[in-house]
Amino acid sequence: MAVRVADEERRNAVQTQARAAAQEVVPWLRALGFRADEARRAAARCETATDASLEQRVRLALTCFGPRNSLRSRVAPALAPRGA
């Protein structure tokens, strides 16, 4: 019985640490201009990367938003000046 309690406590500690590591990413995403809900959703992706550096976790969170040029490449032709 004591072993189960210790395992449960250890599991809870690991989960708490994973959530805290993910939440460290949120302010950096907010500084990049993402809304709070977007930043929290992307940060949740980092809960499994507890051994990664902060930079690596931010980069991982940013993958949630897709490729950098995906929107730009679709919008750019429509915005190009005509007759140029």
Long-range contacts (C-beta under 8 A, 24 or more apart in sequence): 14-50, 17-50, 18-47, 18-48, 18-50, 19-47, 21-46, 21-47, 21-49, 21-50, 21-57, 22-46, 22-47, 22-57, 24-54, 24-57, 25-54, 25-57, 25-58, 25-61, 28-54, 28-58, 29-58, 29-61, 29-62, 34-65, 38-65
